[in-house]
């Protein structure tokens, strides 16, 4: 089974930025944990701060992978293009957010992704990625 994890802007700073919201662990360390725990999964990881690169990556993996776990980060609230890319591909996408976006600023309650995704996991920290993975592997 092939699963892609795609992270949006500023998630390369996990473990360094706003630790009270995002925690102390880098995503690279968390990704190593997932690969170790789920050795039977062929993982691919991509992170970019650039909207167009995220769209390109969705299109690249969106017809050949079994599932995509995506945290579009701030682009969730602004990017019609990412929502459209998710709608265009055949691979199911689970939207993940580390923080509870509904308990934060008003603009974070808007998502151009949620309606296009198979589901959303919000506010459960990094554990949300693993829960998305369990959904996608059980679905397959």
N, C-alpha and C positions, 0 to 999 in steps of 0.2 A: 504494500500500500504506500502511495506517495502523497505526502502532506506538505504543503507550502505554508510557511508563516511569513506574512508580509506586514511590516511595521512602518508607520508613517513618521512624520516629523517629530524630532526631539526625543524619540524613544531610544536613540543611540546614547542618550545621557542617563538612562536608568541607573540607579545606584549612586548618582552624583547630584541629580536635580530634585528639588522638592521632596525630600525623603519622607516627610510626613504624609504625603499623598501617594508617592510611587514606590516607597520602600528603599532598602539598602542594596538590593541585588542588581547587578548588571544583567541585561538581557542575554548576553553571551554566556554568563554563568548559568542562567535559567535554561537556556537552550541546550547546554551541555547536560544538565540534569534530565531534560526530556529525552534526549538521544540515548542516555544511559538507561533510563527507566523503560523506554519503549524501543528496544533494539530492533524489533521486527518492522518498524516504520522507517521508510526512506524519507528523511526530512530534507527540506530545502528552506533556507532562511534568506530573506531579503529585507533591507531597511533603506529608506531614502527620505530625505527632507524635501524632495522635489516631487510635486504632484504628477507631472507627466511621466516620470520614471515609475511611479506607482501604477499608473494606468498601463504603461507598457508591460510591466511585470504581471499584472492581472491578465492581460491578453496573452502573454507568453505561456503562462502555466494553466490558464483557464480552460483548456481543452484536453489536457493530458494528465492532470493530477486528479487524485481521488477526492481531495478536499483542500480548502484554503481557510486558514485562520488569519483574519486581518484585523489589525488595530490601525485604522486610518488616522488616529489621533486628531489633531485640530482640523484636518481636512474633512472629518466627519460632518462638520457643521457648515462647510463652505463649498465642498466639491461635488457639483452635479456630475462632473466627468468621472469621478471614481464610482459614484452610484450607477451611472450609465454603463461603465465597464463591467461592473458586477452583474448587471442585468443582461449584458450581451454574451457572457461566457456560460458554459455548461457545467463547470465544476461548482459544487456548492460552496458557499462562503459563509463562515460564521464570524460575525462582528464581535470583537472583544474590546472592552475598555477596562483598564486597571482601576480607575477611580469611578465613583458613582457620579456620572455626569449630570444626573438629575438633581443632585444635591449641591451642585456648584452654580456657576453663573448662568443666567437665563439663556444666553446664546448657545450654551452647551446642550440644551434640551432639544435643539434642532438637529436632525440627522438626515443626510441625503443618502445614507447607506442602509439603515435599518430595514426599510421596506423592500429592498432588493436582496437582502441577505436571507439565508435559511433560518437564522436566528441571531439573537444578540445576548451576550453575557456581559453584564455591567457591574462594576463595583466590587468584584471579588479578588482584586489584586492579581498577581501573576497566576494564581490558581485558575483564573478564567481561561487561560490558554489550554490548560490540561483538561478542563471540563469541555471545551470546544473539541479537543482532540478525541475525548471519549465519545462525544456525540457522533463525530464524523466516522470513527472506526466502527461504532455499533451500527451506524446507518449502512455502511458498506458491506 
